[in-house]
């Protein structure tokens, strides 16, 4: 009996050790899994995410659907994931809304609130939510447009029995963005003929029967496929202009994926881009000059003020999207951004600003005015920004620089991100380096300021674990890039040529 007790105690102890070891390993796995998980940006709880889809606002909630693989961390089995938010920063994850079924994937699309019950899908006093998406038949390769409806605020959907509602027997026909056109009481669908570099415009009275009205393109960048178009309005001093956003699968200004836009007029049938001198020189309007802003589309029905719109994009690039070093989940969205129409040298342009609600998550703020770079670097070190979840806004006067001003992130004493203003060329240059990732990840990006370089320049950077978003001159220029520090032994500092910038005009450091 005593021998049995000894054996039992030994086995019990071994089981306890195994349990503790298992928990320890699980804890380590969880830590690795969450290593790059941002605080301010949307990420899936697990698995793969790409394009934002079906974005609408209803009953106090912003809905974000997205391309999702329920079964793995690489592209495949495309379905619509779903999350909701009241402020665009803190998201509540919901079950998968539209699933791949019988070999038919759910590609990108949009969703609308059918206030007038034009589709007949409404039930009772509440309007139906209608999703319009590209259904991709993996067996044939054909892409059709289909619809589904929800009577519970988008929590569950029923696929329409008459699908597809639009079929032209094409393998490159996708990404419907639908909105209500009030002047003619009809729905407008914007669609991409991807390899033909054309955007088609359809109309419908009931979301089921669609008629082709017109086409736009090819124009601008036509080296890669056109995807995820969006047609919407912005206002400038009471003047309404139409904007057509066209996402580029490749060939964007920083290499790989990106987004170009056209500003013009839309009469309910045709979109006509503004004629300008820049068009004659084939100048392209890029919305972002970094590597990682793609598939951006606006929220339908969002409570935007003063003629602005709100959108976000997928923060990744098809050149390396399947290879970024996250565990258990892969991909994230940009910060939601407000789109503002502005004018520069007689030409309409778009500025982007991070949504104001992000500021509600600031835990501490440090403000400095007229300080030397040495003092600013000292304060940065004291503030402890190693975890890379902070915002830094700074303003400086180029006239006080003889050469350049540089913001840099170092990881284990190696530079992984630099933002440099070069006075002699009036340029901002971004350099991103990660020698453990593909060659396409290594990147140098630049823009030339169009305004007078002697004026004050403002820069706003958001760093959130695995990304850097840079907004220059109130969002006139934006660089979006993902980064992957090997650990968070990071250092942030400023430098200038021979310390020629004696004092920064102002700097604010906000920790989240």
N, C-alpha and C positions, 0 to 999 in steps of 0.2 A: 504493500500500500504506500509506504514512504517513497519507494522508487517511482511509483506511478505519479505521486504528487510532485516529485522533482521534475519528471518529464513534462507533466502538465504545466508547471510554472515556466519551464524553459520554452515550451511551445507558445504559451501565452505572451511571454516576453518577446519572442521572435515575431509574433503577430503584431504586437504593439509597435515594435521597431519598424516592421514593414509598413504599417499604417502611417507612422510619422514620416517615414522616408517617402512614401507615396504622396502625402500631403505636401511635403517639402518640394518634391519634383513638380507637382501640380502648380504650387505657388510660383516656382521659377518659370514654368511654362506660361502662366498667366502674366507674369511680369514681362516676359519677352513679347507676348501677344499684344500687350498694351503699351509697349515701348514708345511707339510713335503716335499714339492716340491723342488727337488734339482736344482742346477744351472748348474752342469757339466754333469749330467747323463740323459740319455733319459728316458722320461716318456710319456705315452699317454696323450692326452688332457683330456680324460675322459675314464671311464670304465676299464675293465680288460685287462692286458697284461701278457703273459708268453713267451715261447721260441722265440728267434730270428730266423728268417727264411729268405730264398731267398736272401742272402746277396751277392751283386755283385758290381763291379765298372765299370762305363761306362761314357764316355764323361764328365769327371771331377766331377762326382757325385758318392758318396757312397750310395747305396740303402740298407735300412734296412726294411724288412718286419717282421712281428711278429704275433704270435698267439694272437687273439683279439676277445673279446666279444663286439659287437656293442651295446648290449642291457643291460649291467649290469656290476657290479663290482666284480662278482665272475665268475669262470670258466663256460663256456657254449657257445653254438652257434659259435663254433670256425670258424674264418675267418682270412684273412691276412690283418692286418693293414699295413700302408706304410708311410715311411718318407725318406727324402734324406738329404744329408749333403755334403759340400765340404771339411770339416776338421774333421769330426767324433765327434765333440762336439756340435755345433749348428745345430739343426735339423729343417727341414721344413716339417710340417705335410701335408700329402696328403690324398685323399679319400681312403676308403677301397678298396683294390685291388682285392681280391678274396673273395666272400661271400658264406656263407652257402646257399645251395639251395636244395629244395625238400628233406629235411631231411638228406642231405649229408654235413657233416662238412669238412672244409679244415684244415687238421692237418699239422704238420711240414714238411718242405722240403727245397729245394734249388732253385736257379735260375742261368741261364748261358746266356752269350751272344753267340749266334750261328753265329759266324763270317763267317763260310763257307756255311751257309744256308743248313746244312745237313738235317734239318727237313722239308725244303720247306716252312716254315712259313714266310720267309723274304719277304719284299715288297720294291721294288726299290733298292737303293744303301745302305740302312741302314739295319744292321742285326736285326733279331728278338730277343727279350728276351724270353726265354722259362723257365717257372716255372715248377718244378717237385715236386709234393706234395702227401701226403697220403690223399686219400678221404675215409672218415669214414661214413659208412651207419649206422645211429643211429637205424634203424629198425632191421637190421640183426646182427649188431656188427662187420661186416667184414671190414677189412682195405685193400684197394687197392692203387696202385700207378697211379696217373693221371697227365696230363700235361695241360698247358694253355700257350698261346703265346701273346706277345705284340709287336705292331709296332709303339708305341709312347713312347719309353724309359721307359716302365714299368708303365706308368700312368694308362692304362686300359688293361685288359686281355680278351682274348676269350678262353673259355674252348674247348679243342679238342673233336670233335664229336666221335672219336673212343675210348674215355676213358671207362674203365681204360686201361692203356697200360701194366700193370703188375698185375696179380691176381693169388694168390696161395691158395685162399679160407682159409685165416687165419685171426684171430681176434687180432693177436699180431705181425704185420708185417708193420713197419713204418719208417718214417723220412729219406727219400732218400737224400743223398748228392751227387751231380753229378759234375764231372770235366772232362776236355778234356785231354786225354792221348796222347801226341804228338808222342811218338815213334811208336805207332801202329795206329795213326789217328782214334781214337775211343773215345767214351764217356764211363766213368766208373761211376757206381752207387754203393754207399755204403749204405746198409740197415740193420736195426736191426730186428732180430727175438727175440723180447723183453724178453719173458719168458723162451726161450731156451738158453739165454745168448750166442747168436751167431751173428756174423756179416757176411752178405752175400755180394759178389761182383758180379755185373752184367756188361755186356758190350753192347754197341749199336753203330750203325753207323748213326742212324737218330733220336735218342731220342724217337722213337715210339716202336721199336721192341727190346726187351731185352733178353739176354741169360745169364743164371747163369754160373759163372766161378768157384767160390770156396767159402769156408766158413772159418771163424776164430772163435775160442772159443769152449767151455767156458774156460775162463782164468781170473785170477785176482779175483776181487770181483764179486760174482754171487748170492748175497743174494737178491738184488732187481732187477727190470726190467732194461734191457739195452735200451737206447734210444739215439737219435740224434748223430749217429756216424759221424766221419769226418776223411778222409784219405788225407794227404797232405805231402809235402816235406819241410824240413829245411836243411840248410847247416852249416857245421862246418869246417872252414879252407879248403874250397873247396870240402869237402866230403858231398855228398847228402845222407840223411837218410829219411826214410818214417816214419811218425807218424800216429798212429791210435788212435783217441780220442773216448772214450766210456763214455757217460753220464749215471749215476746211479740214478735211481728213488728213491732208498733208500739204506742204508747200507754203505754210504760213511764214511770217517774217523771221521768227526765231528758229524755224525748222520744225517740221512735223505739223501737229494739229494747231488750229487757231481759229480766229473769227474775223471776217471782214464785214463791213456794213456800208449800206448805201442810204443816202437821204434824198427824199424827193416828194412826189405827190401821188396820191391814190384816189381814183374817182369811183371806187366801188367795183371796178372791172380791171383796170390797168394800173400798174405801178410804173412810174417814169422817174428815173433818177435825175437829180439836178445836173444841168450842164455847167461845167466850170473849166477854168484853165488847167486845173490839176488833172481833170479827166483826160484832156488832150495829151498830157504827159504820162498817162497811165498810172497816176498816183493812186494808191490803194488806202482806204480808211481801215486801219486795224484798231480793234477795241482794246487789245492787250499785246504788249511787246515781249512778254515772257514766254516760257515753254509750256505752261500748264494751265491754260484757261480755254475750255472747249465745251461745245454743245449747250451754250447758254441760251435760255429762253425766259421770257417774262411770266410773272404771275397773272392769270386772268382774274379780273375783279378785285385786285388788291386796292386798299384805300390809299392810293398815291395822291400826293398833294402837289399843287402848282404845276400840273402837267408832266410830272415825272413818272417813271416806271421802276419796278423792282425786279431784279433777276439774280440768278447765280449760275455758275458753270461747274462742270466736272474739272477737278484740279488734277489733271494727268495729261499724258501725251501718248498717242498710239505707237510712237517709236519704241517705248519701253514700258507701257502700261502693265503688261503681264509680269514684269520682272521687278517691280519696286519691292524693297525688302521689308514688307510687313508680314506678320504671322497671324493666320486665322481670319483676317479681313484684308481687303485690298481696295484702296480708292477712297477719295473724299471729295467733298464739294468746296467751292470757294466760299468766302464770306458773302452773304447776300449783299447786293450793291444797288444803290439808287442811281438811275440813269438820268442825266440832266442835259438838255439841249442848250448849247451855247454858240456864240459866234466868235470867230477869230479871223482877223484880216478879211472880213467880208464873207467868210465861208462858215457854214454850219458844221459844228463838230459835237461830239458827245463826251461829257465828263462822267466819271464814276466815283461815287463815294460809298464807303462802308455804311450800312444802315445804322442809324443812330442808336438803336436798342443795344448794340454791342457794348456801349459805354456803361450800361447798367451792371455789367459784370466786372468792372474795375474794382480791385481790392485796395490798391494804394496808388498814389500819384505823386510824382516829384516834378517840380517846375524850376527851371533855371533860366536866367536872363543875363545876357552879356558876359558869359563865362568863357574862360579859355578852354581849349580842348583838353589840356592836362587836367583841369578841374572837372570837366565833364567825364572824362575817362575814370577819374577817381570816384566820382559819384556813381557811375555805372557799376564799378566793382563793388562798392558799398551796397548797392541796391540788390545785387546777386540775381542776375538774369540767366543763370546757367540752364534753367529748365526750359528756356526758349518759349515762354508764353507771355508775351508783353507787346505793348504798342509803344512806338517811339515816334514823336512828331518833332521835327526840327526845322528851323528857318535860318537862312544865312544870306549874306550879301556878296555876290560874286566879285564886286569891285574890291573887296578886302582879301581876295585870294590871288596869289601870283601864278599858281599852277593848278592843283587839284584838291578836292576834298573827298575823303574816302571813309565809308562806313564798312566795317568788316566783321564777319563771324569766323572765328577760328575754332576748330575742334581738335583737341590734342595738339595744339600749336600749328595745325595745318589749316590754311584758308579754305573754306568751303563755299563762302559767299562774299562777294564784294559789290558794293554800289559806289561808283566813283563819278563825281562831277569834274569834268575837264574844262577849265575856263577858256583855254585857247581854241577849242573846237566847239564850245557851247553844247557839249554832249553829256548825257548820262550813260554810263556803261555798266552793265551787270556781268559778272563772271561767276559761274557756278561750277564747282569741281567736285567729283566723287569718283575716284579712280577704281572703285570696286563695282561700278555700274557701267553699262554699255557706253560706247563712244558717243552715241547720240545724246546721252545725258549731259556730257560735258558741253558747256554752252557759254558763248559771249553774245550779249544782246546790247543794243544801243539805240538811243533816240537823240535827235538834235532838237533842242528847244526852238520853238518858232517865235518866242517873244524875245525882248531885249535882255541880254544876259546880265546887264548891269542892275536890273531890278531884283528885288528880294525874291528868293526861291524857297518854296516850302515843300517838305517831304514828310510823308506819313507812312510808317512801316508797321505791319502787323506780322509778328512771328508767333507761330503756334505749333510747337513741337516738330512738325514735318513740313512746314511751309513758310514762305516769306512773300507777302503781298505788299508791293510798293506803289503808293499813290503820290504823284508829283504834280505840283501846282494845282491843287484842288482837284486832283483826279483827271487832269488833262491827259496825262500819260500814266499807264499802269504796267507794272511788271509782276507777273504771278509765276512763282516757281516752287516746286517741292524740294525739300532737302532731307537727308537722312544721316544725321550725326552718328558716329559709331558708338558713342556714349554721350552723356550730357556734361562732359568736361569741356564746356565751351567758354569762349571769351569774346566779348563785344567791345570794340573800340573804334574811335575816330582818329584820323590822321590827316595832315595836309602837307603840301610841299614845303619843306624847310620850316614847318610850323608857321607858314605865312598867314594862315587865318588866326589872328590873335584872339578873336572872340566870336562865339556863335551868337546870333541875334537872340534866339530863344530855343529851348528844348524842353519837351515834356516826356517823362517816362511813366507809363501806366502798366502796372502789373495786374494780370488777370488770375 
